[in-house]
Amino acid sequence: MAIEPYFRQLSIHDVDDILKIENASFSIPWTRDAFVREMTMNPYALYIGAELEGKLIAYGGMWIILDECHITNIAVLPEYRGMKIGDKLMYQMMQAMKANGAKKATLEVRVSNIVAQNMYKKYGFKNGGIRKGYYTDNHEDALIMWVNLYE
């Protein structure tokens, strides 16, 4: 049976649940203050969440500035990984980008995160370069990926 989450735009009221996903997903998680600023002070920020039975199980964040989108984070609770939740969330994010006028999008991903890279490639993202030592926890390089949303 396929899991079909409900997708919605997130707000300041979701920060506690976002933090649970963030802390379970990243070695250097964003802080509560960072998410509060995103939700209350960053006019370019848009966050989308995936809910299942009333529980936030995944979220994705992006900044849409003029016609360009920068994906800041995508995370799925560990117990829901491997169920295509991230893929479905990415689809929703791509739709939101287009609806908000973005023509292209970019992101950084760990060079070791092949699973994520393959998902991004499915949505048309292509390799655009390397940011050396981008991740501060282990100085791993980041792969920069880009997509033109209307190709």
C-alpha positions, 0 to 999 in steps of 0.5 A: 500500500502506497503512503499518500501524505497530505502536503501543505505550506508550513508556518511558524506554528510548525517550527517544533515539528520541523525541528524534530525532522531537522534534528533527526536528519542532519549532523549540523541542524538548523536552530530554532531561531533560524527557522523562526527567522525564516518563517517570520522575517524572510519574505523569500522563504517558502516551506512545504510539509508532508503530513501523514495522519496529522503528523509532519513527516517531511519538509522542504524549504526554498527561497524564491527570489525573482525568477530563481529558487534556491532549495535550502533543505529537504528532510524526511523522518528516518522511519519514513525514508525509502517510501518515496515521501521525499520524491513526492515532496520534491514534486510539490516543491517544483509545482510551488516554484513554478506557481511563484514565478521561478524559472530555474532552481539550484541546490547543494547536496553532499557529494556522498548523497547519491540517493538524493542526487538521483532524485534531483536528476529525476526532476531534471537537475544537472551538475553545475559545480563543486563547493569545496569543503562546504559542509562544516561537520566533516568538510565534505564537498557539495555538488551544486545542481541546477534545473531550468524549470521550463525545459 
